[in-house]
Amino acid sequence: MCQFIHIFLLLIVCSTSVKTKDDDSKLLSFVQLFRHGARTPVMFFKDDPYKNVSYWGGLGRGQLTKEGKQQLVELGRLMRRRYHDFIPENYSAGFFKLNSDTNKRNIESMQKYLQGLYPSITESQYDINIDSSILKAFISPTFILQYLKLTVTSAKFRSFMKEHKKLFKYLLEYGKLDVPIPERLAHSYVVYDVLTTEKRNNLTLPEWTKSVFPENVTELARAFGKTMGYNRKMQKASVGPFLNVLVDHFDKISNQSTEERILLFSGHDINLMCLLNTFDVFDQFEYDVPAFANSIIFEMREKDGKHFINGYYRILDHPDLYPITFKGCAFDCDYREFKERLAVVRMNYKLLNRYNLDVTTETFSKTSLYQSLERLF
C-alpha cells in the first residue's frame, strides 16, 4: 500500500512539473538562471593530495569538467523537451538574450546549454553578453558586511554557531584551506564544496572527514545557504539587479515592445541561494544545497487577457521541475502583484553602486577580511 501511495504521488509530481501547463494559458516568455556545471575545486586543503592537475585531467582550479559540460547539455535538452512548442526549431539570435558571468566555466556552461537546445549550433551563430555586474552583485562590500553582521547579531544564527562550536573548531583545525577563509560558516561551506567535489570525482577523502562528512558538514553548508539573501538589504545587494532586469523584460513582453522571448543567465550557487531566500522557498528543498546545473525558471503566461508568472526550480539529477510560489503569491502569480512584491528589492546597477558607497562599506572593502571573503563569493 505504501509503495502504491509513493508511486501515485510521484505521478502527480511528474504530471505537474515536467510538462508545460495543460490549461489554455499561453506561454509568452521564460527567464532561466542556472548554476554553471561541475568544476574542479576553486580551493583545496592545505595538505590536499589532489592539488595536482593530474587528478583533474589537466584542468586548473575552477574549470568546467567533462561531467560539468554534459550536465549543461542535458539541461538544454530538458528545456528543449519541455518547451518544444515554444523554442524555435532553428536558432534565432533575436529570440534569445544570453548572459554569462565573466568566468570561463560560466561561458562554457552557456555554450553547452545551447548545444543541448541546438546540437548543430556553432559559436559564430550567437553572442553571449559577458558581464559580472548582475551575476556577481553579491561580492559587494554591502552584501558581505551584512552577511558578517547577520552571523553575530541574529539570535537564530548566534544560537546555531554556538550549538556547532566544536564542529567549527574541528573543521578549522583539520580542514585548513590553502586560501584561508577566517569566517567560520563561510569556511565550512568551502570545506563542503571541496569534499563533495572530490567525492563526486571518486577520490578517497582524508581520514578526518569520516566523523563529520557528509551529514554534519552538509548541515553547515545549508545554514550558510540560508544566510544568503536572508534580509532585505542583502536581497537588494545581491539579486536586486537581476530582478530589475527580470521585471524590465517582462514589462516589455507584456506591452509587446521586444522580440526577445528567452533570457538565459549562467550564474553561481549564491545567485540561486539568494533568489530562493528572497522568495522564501529555500527551506522547501531541505535535501538540496544548490548543486551544479541547478536552475530557477520564471515563465510569463497569458490567459483571458491577463498576465501571470509561474516559477520552477530544477535540481541536478532530478527529472522533474518543482513548482515554486513567490513569497505568498499564488502559483499563478498575477504579474502586477509579482511586481509589487519585488518593488522593495529591485535595484538597478547605478543605484547599487550608490548603495555600496558609504563610509562603513568603503572602509570595510579595504580590510583583509573582506578581501578573503570576496575570493569565496
Rosetta blueprint (number, residue, H / E / L):
1 M L
2 C H
3 Q H
4 F H
5 I H
6 H H
7 I H
8 F H
9 L H
10 L H
11 L H
12 I H
13 V H
14 C H
15 S H
16 T H
17 S H
18 V L
19 K L
20 T L
21 K L
22 D L
23 D L
24 D L
25 S L
26 K E
27 L E
28 L E
29 S E
30 F E
31 V E
32 Q E
33 L E
34 F E
35 R E
36 H L
37 G L
38 A L
39 R E
40 T L
41 P L
42 V L
43 M L
44 F L
45 F E
46 K L
47 D L
48 D L
49 P L
50 Y L
51 K L
52 N L
53 V H
54 S H
55 Y H
56 W H
57 G L
58 G L
59 L L
60 G L
61 R L
62 G L
63 Q L
64 L E
65 T L
66 K H
67 E H
68 G H
69 K H
70 Q H
71 Q H
72 L H
73 V H
74 E H
75 L H
76 G H
77 R H
78 L H
79 M H
80 R H
81 R H
82 R H
83 Y L
84 H L
85 D L
86 F L
87 I L
88 P L
89 E L
90 N L
91 Y L
92 S L
93 A H
94 G H
95 F H
96 F E
97 K E
98 L E
99 N E
100 S E
101 D L
102 T L
103 N L
104 K H
105 R H
106 N H
107 I H
108 E H
109 S H
110 M H
111 Q H
112 K H
113 Y H
114 L H
115 Q H
116 G H
117 L H
118 Y L
119 P L
120 S L
121 I L
122 T L
123 E H
124 S H
125 Q H
126 Y L
127 D L
128 I L
129 N E
130 I E
131 D L
132 S H
133 S H
134 I H
135 L H
136 K L
137 A H
138 F H
139 I H
140 S L
141 P H
142 T H
143 F H
144 I H
145 L H
146 Q H
147 Y H
148 L H
149 K H
150 L H
151 T H
152 V H
153 T H
154 S L
155 A H
156 K H
157 F H
158 R H
159 S H
160 F H
161 M H
162 K H
163 E H
164 H L
165 K H
166 K H
167 L H
168 F H
169 K H
170 Y H
171 L H
172 L H
173 E H
174 Y H
175 G L
176 K L
177 L E
178 D L
179 V L
180 P L
181 I L
182 P L
183 E L
184 R H
185 L H
186 A H
187 H H
188 S H
189 Y H
190 V H
191 V H
192 Y H
193 D H
194 V H
195 L H
196 T H
197 T H
198 E H
199 K H
200 R H
201 N L
202 N L
203 L L
204 T L
205 L L
206 P L
207 E H
208 W H
209 T H
210 K L
211 S L
212 V L
213 F L
214 P L
215 E H
216 N H
217 V H
218 T H
219 E H
220 L H
221 A H
222 R H
223 A H
224 F H
225 G H
226 K H
227 T H
228 M L
229 G L
230 Y L
231 N L
232 R H
233 K H
234 M H
235 Q H
236 K H
237 A H
238 S H
239 V L
240 G H
241 P H
242 F H
243 L H
244 N H
245 V H
246 L H
247 V H
248 D H
249 H H
250 F H
251 D H
252 K H
253 I H
254 S H
255 N L
256 Q L
257 S L
258 T L
259 E L
260 E L
261 R L
262 I E
263 L E
264 L E
265 F E
266 S E
267 G E
268 H L
269 D H
270 I H
271 N H
272 L H
273 M H
274 C H
275 L H
276 L H
277 N H
278 T H
279 F L
280 D L
281 V L
282 F H
283 D H
284 Q H
285 F L
286 E L
287 Y L
288 D L
289 V L
290 P L
291 A L
292 F L
293 A L
294 N L
295 S E
296 I E
297 I E
298 F E
299 E E
300 M E
301 R E
302 E E
303 K E
304 D L
305 G L
306 K E
307 H E
308 F E
309 I E
310 N E
311 G E
312 Y E
313 Y E
314 R E
315 I L
316 L L
317 D L
318 H L
319 P L
320 D L
321 L E
322 Y E
323 P E
324 I E
325 T L
326 F L
327 K L
328 G L
329 C L
330 A L
331 F L
332 D L
333 C E
334 D E
335 Y H
336 R H
337 E H
338 F H
339 K H
340 E H
341 R H
342 L H
343 A L
344 V L
345 V L
346 R L
347 M L
348 N L
349 Y H
350 K H
351 L H
352 L H
353 N H
354 R H
355 Y H
356 N H
357 L L
358 D L
359 V H
360 T H
361 T H
362 E H
363 T H
364 F H
365 S L
366 K L
367 T L
368 S H
369 L H
370 Y H
371 Q H
372 S H
373 L H
374 E H
375 R H
376 L H
377 F L
